[in-house]
Structures are given as C-alpha cells and as structure tokens.
Amino acid sequence: MDQFQVGVGARRSRRTSLDWIDEPSAEVRAAERKTARVRYRTYCIACGRCSESATVPPRLGRCTHCAGTMLVEPVTT
C-alpha cells in the first residue's frame, strides 16, 4: 500500500466532538444586538441636514452650512 493511501475503515474525520460553550442567556444576547444597532443622528433644526454615527459627538457646535442649532437623537433600526 502506498504511503498516501488510506485503508478501508481507517477514515480520519476532521470533525471534533461537540464542546459545550458557555454562552449568555437569550435576554443578554438580545440586549447586545440592540445596543449594536443604536446609532445617533445629529441634525440641524434650521436646514435639516443630518449625519449618523455610532457615538454621540462630545460637543455640538453650530451647523457648518447655516449656523443653525444642532441636536442629537438616538436612531434604532
């Protein structure tokens, strides 16, 4: 028998046994998914221009286009 041939019944499986994984409860996983989807929209009251980001800006200035007041609101998808 050649060194690269495998005999009958000597099959080597690459599958490993199922290991139990410590995973969080369904409620914890749902909360993590929800926080991952929360984004923040910064928009101008005067002209309506807006942008979205994953974090809240540390300090809001005036709108660069019209010098209007900027607000932040959470956006969930």
HELIX and SHEET records of a PDB file:
HELIX    1   1 ALA A   26  ARG A   37  1                                  12    
SHEET    1   A 3 CYS A  50  SER A  53  0                                        
SHEET    2   A 3 ARG A  39  CYS A  44 -1                                        
SHEET    3   A 3 MET A  70  VAL A  75 -1                                        
END                                                                             
